């Protein structure tokens, strides 16, 4: 449990990677049969309190889960709350529910999301991304379990996470995510969890404020760039100006969206399932495919 105390920071102690023979990996992953292509989700997860609330966000997450007609073989989550130096894949067979926050009501700390892990699919990710290292300790942080609680409340689908190397540029993340595309045809539902606009300093200054003009402007700009399939502008978002600087003071919550967009085929539909903003936070969510 000591390692999880570093969650609020940017770095985590790297774990030694388990030696993994690629030939053995190929034998494992070749046994995964092809399925119809799974969708990709991006979810603006907001406050951990959403885990215990019935609101427009949580209802939209429930609807997103019900929209998946074929049960996934596994779920891969890229969360804004697993930041590392280097890329890690969680292989825990029974991932623990991580409470990576403080000062919230006791009821939040009693919630469990007891889904099994998926070491087999995690090792397939290590085949697709050979530089990724195995992490046997990481569980499910609140960027994962808060939304999964509504997406798939029975917690029976295996779940594992891919970390975000915070020290790499956005183009690196976009290119890395593209290598995961084949998982969609192996029954893996990929969910990215963050927030397009995420300025907590401004939020806590005035949490009851109406959405700031720059919040709405940047969120709408992102929507328009997504609709135009202009993903390069979203990678280079800092060129957009003042609203980008205010909306993305740190990149941790913005990066997950880049993973989702990288997995988009040219002809796939992108459907926005939530388009709300709160003060200095965007709760926008979308489904690809």
Buried (B, 14 or more C-beta within 10 A) or exposed (E): EEEBEBBEEEEBEEBEBEEBEEEEBEEBBEEBEEBEBBBBBBBBBBBBBBBBEEEEBBEBBBBBBEEBEEEBBBBBBBBBBBBBBBBBBBBBEEBBBBBBBEEBEEEBEEBEBEBBBBBBBBBBBBBBBEEBBBBEBBBBBBBBBBBBBBBBEEBEBBBBBBBBBBEBEBEBBBBBBEBBBBBBBBBBBBBBBBBBBBBBEBBEEEEEEEBBEBBBBBBBBBBEBBEEEEBEBBBEBEEBEEBBBBBBBBBBBBBBBBBBBBBBEEEBEBEBBBBBBBBBBBBBBBBBB
